Each structure stands twice: as C-alpha cells, then as structure tokens.
C-alpha cells in the first residue's frame, strides 16, 4: 500500500497509513526517522525537518528549537550555542559583531558593545582584542581614537601611551616633529626657554664649553670671546693693564707701609713719652725742693758732672746753684740772706735761707724761667727768684 509523504504503513499489507510523530519525518513508507541535530520538526506526518535558526540550538529528534542563553549565540543549524569571541560582541540581532575601530573586547561572550580605548591608546582596526599604546614621539589626549598624534617641534614624548607632549627643557631643542627626546644645544650655543626648536649663539664675552647650556657663562676678568665661543681667550691688553695695576698696587702698599709704620711708631712714642713725662713730673713735684736740688748739684760737682737744668711745664720753682762768690746783687726789695747756724737750706717765694757758708750773699727777685751760664758767671732763674753769681 502506498502512503502519502510523512506517513508510513506499520505492517506490510496494512490498509491504512500512520503519521510520523513530531521531531521526526518519514523517509519512506516503512520507517519514521528522527530529525538530526540542528534541526527540529514540531508537526506530525512530515516528510522532512526544519533547520534550527540562529541564536537557537536543537539536538537530535527535537520538536522545538531551544534559544541560546544570555551572552551566547549560534548560527543557523547549530546543535549548541556559543559565546562571542574576543574582539566581538553580541548585537541586538544575536549576531557576534566585530568591535568598531577605537574600541576593543578582550573577553568572549560579550553581550554589550565593545570598550572604548582610553587616552594615550588607539585601535586602528575592527575586532581589536586590545588597544595599543601610542609610540614615543606621539600622543593621544582623546578616548576612542583610531590613531595617535605626532608631537610638534619643540616638544617630545619619551614614554609609550603619552597623553600630552612635553616641552623641551632649557638647554635643549627639537627642530623636527615626532621626537622621543630633545637635542642638547651644541657647544657655543644656549637656550634659556622651554619648548624651543633651536638654540642661539653665546653673546660676546660669554662662552659654553659643553653641550646643553641654558645660559652661557661670562668670561673672567682679563678674558674675552666672540659670538658663539666655546672658550674665552686671554685679552692681550689685559696683560699690560694687569701688570700696571699690580705695580701700582704694590707701590701703594709700599708707600702706605713706609708712611704708616713710622707714623704708628711716632704716635706710640709720643703716647709713651707723654705718660713718662707725666709720671716724672708727678715724681719731681713730690721731690723737687730747693734743698734737694742744691744737694744733688753739690753731689754732681764732686763727681765732676756738669749740671744741666730742663725746665718743666709747671709753675713749680726750679733752679740750681753751682757756686757763690763775694758779689751778690739784691733786687729793689733788698731781700737779705738770713744766716743760720745749722746746715739747712730753704727757698720760698719770699726769700732765700741757707747755711753759714753762704753768709753775706745777696738775692734778688724776678719772674724769669731761664738759666744762663756764661764764663765766670751763672744766672739761675725760676718763677720767683733769680740768683746771679760771679
């Protein structure tokens, strides 16, 4: 007996046909066959199975497809679901889609959109698993970028993944783009500013003997240099001026020495002599009596020493007596010498008194301060008396 498609005759010679159950189909009139994996059949009496759609899976003999779990997907006719691979994400249609440029995905089964690359990184192709760092000499300050920016002249980036460029330091420069480090200024040049693309020559009388000078050093006294000099040279004119200066300086020192030292000696001597005179004056005031002076004069005469008198600065009466003769002059006051029997000798402002050996001598008063010694005559003066002897 012939059966319609999807039906079978269970027994040979049967007068009726039977439908194949769901999840199967009738390959011929004698046998129902289960649907293969990735296919399903929800109806009975069918002659074929249906392919399982995307995002669903089905096993052998399935009557209905099973949807994939969250984060899972599948292609049509799949017997199982799977996660989206790295660099992809599961879109709203349940399809794994590549990440856009500037984005990445490093894990599988991503159900949302891909991750945006941070600043300093980039993703130049679709389906990127990772973002790449900007190379030295480049930077990127924005997120989700597909490339990096080359640094301009006067700047540099030395580290990978730079967000901002760095200006060249003082003493360095960058005259090209995309540098990872700036160049040092050459010898004889300098740069005292940031972010420069060139260095300038040292000015006159300055120099730079090494690379990387921010400010040129000044030449020492007696040295000079031209523009852009690496060293200073000795100025020939400075030798003569220096020599003359040294000579003048030495001469001044010598002159000061010859003037100052004697002057210092004189000042010290005057100071010492003044102290000495004051001390002697005080001693003389205490010991300078007429009798003591006469006695000292007599002792000097016996020793053969001629007595000289030095008048002091005070008003104390001083005089020496060398000898007396029979002739004495008396002044208008007629002050007489008083004869005494003892050996005392005294002079005051009123007159003269001395021992018997000078009896009969005359004294006259005056107010002179000078002692004059002549041949056969001696004149002794002080503030109050004058004695003239012949």
DOVO-96487 format. One record per residue (C-alpha): residue in one letter; x, y, z. Coordinates in steps of 0.2 Angstrom, whole numbers, plus 5000, padded with zeros to 4 digits. Example, Ala and Ser with C-alpha at 12.3 -4.5 7.8 and 13.67 -1.06 7.14 Angstrom:
<rs>
A506249785039S506849955036
</rs>
This chain:
<rs>
X500050005000X500750174996X500650315009X500750495007X502350585012X502550595030X501550435033X502050255034X501250085034X501650005050X501349825044X501549755027X499949745019X499149865031X497649955023X498050125032X499550235034X500150325050X500950495053X502650515059X502750595076X503450775079X505350785079X505450655065X505050635047X504550485035X506050445025X504950305016X503350225019X504050095031X505050205044X505050375053X506750455056X507150575070X507750755065X509650775065X510550895077X510251075072X508551035065X506851015073X505050965067X503651025078X502250945067X501750765064X501650675047X503050775040X504250715027X505750825032X506450935047X506751115049X508451195051X508651275068X508851465067X510251575073X510351605092X509451435094X510051265095X509251095094X509850915097X509350755088X507450725087X507050905093X505250955090X505651135095X507251245094X508051305111X508551485112X510451525117X510751585135X511151765138X512851805131X512851655120X512351645101X512351525087X512251515069X510851435059X510851245061X511851235076X511651105089X512351215103X512651395107X514251485110X514951655116X515651795105X517451785103X518651925109X518652075098X516752045095X515152075104X513352005103X512252135094X510352155096X510052035082X511051905091X512451905080X514351925085X514952085078X516752145077X517152295088X517252465079X518952555077X519452645093X518652505103X519152335109X518552175118X519752065127X518451935134X517251815125X515351815126X515152005127X513352045125X513552235125X514552355114X516452355115X517552455126X518252625121X520152645120X520752765134X521852925131X523552885126X523052725117X522252685100X521352545090X521652565071X520652405065X518952325068X518852175080X520352235091X520652125106X521752265114X522152445112X523952495108X524952625117X525552775107X527352765102X528652885109X528653045099X526753035098X525253065110X523353055111X522353155123X520653095117X519752925120X519152805107X520452855095X521052755079X522752835079X524052945089X524653125085X526453165081X527253295093X527653455086X529353545085X529953605102X529153455111X529453275114X528653115122X529852985129X528652865136X527352745127X525552795130X525852985132X524353095134X525153265132X526853315124X528253385135X529153545130X530953535128X531953595143X533153735144X534753705135X533853585123X532853605107X531853505094X531953565076X530953415069X529253335074X528953165082X530453165094X530653055109X531953165116X532653345113X534353385106X535653475118X536253645112X537953625104X539553705112X539553895110X537653895110X536253905123X534353915126X533653985141X531753955136X530653805136X529953725120X531153805108X531653725091X533353805090X534753865101X535654035099X537454085099X538354145115X538554335115X540254425116X541254395132X540254235136X540554055132X539853875133X541153745134X539953605135X538353545127X536653585134X536953765141X535453865146X536454025149X538254055143X539554085157X540354255157X542254275154X543354315169X544254475170X545654495158X544754375145X543654395131X542654305117X541754325101X539954275097X539654085098X541354055108X541653885116X543053965127X543754135132X545454195127X546654305136X546554485131X548254545127X547854725133X547454655150X549254595152X549854765152X548454845162X548654705174X550454725176X550254915178X548954885191X549954765201X551454885200X550355025206X549554915219X551254855226X551855035225X550355095235X550654955248X552455005249X552055195251X550755155264X551955045273X553355175274X552155305280X551055215292X552355115301X553455275306X551855365310X551255225321X552955225329X552955415332X551155405339X551655265351X553255355356X552355525359X551055425369X552355335379X553455495381X551955595387X551555465400X553355455405X553455645407X551855655417X552555525429X554155605430X553355775433X552255705447X553855625455X554855795453X553355895461X553455775476X555455785477X555855945469X556356055485X557656185484X558756095496X558655935487X559156025471X560656105479X561155945487X561055855470X562055995462X563455985475X563555795473X563755815454X565055945456X566055825467X565855695454X566455805440X564755805432X564155975425X562356005430X561056055416X559356105420X557756065410X556356175413X554656085415X552956145410X552356185428X552556335438X553556255452X555156345456X556756265449X558556315449X560256255453X561656335462X563456305456X564456425466X564356585476X565656725476X565856885487X564756985474X562956965475X561657085468X560057115478X558457175469X557457335474X556557235488X558357215496X557957035501X559356985513X560056815516X559756755533X561256675541X560856515551X562056415562X561456245555X561656175538X559856205532X559456275516X557756335511X557056445497X555256505496X554356645487X554856775500X556756745500X558256635502X558956555518X560456445518X561956385529X563356495536X564556465521X563456575510X563356715523X563356885516X562656835499X561356945490X559756885481X558556975470X556856935464X556256915446X554956815436X556056735423X556156555418X557956535411X559656485416X561056565408X562856505410X564256615405X566156615409X566456665427X564556705429X563056595432X561256655432X559956545439X558056595436X556456525441X554656585443X555056695458X556956715460X558556755451X560256725458X561756805449X563456745455X565156795449
</rs>
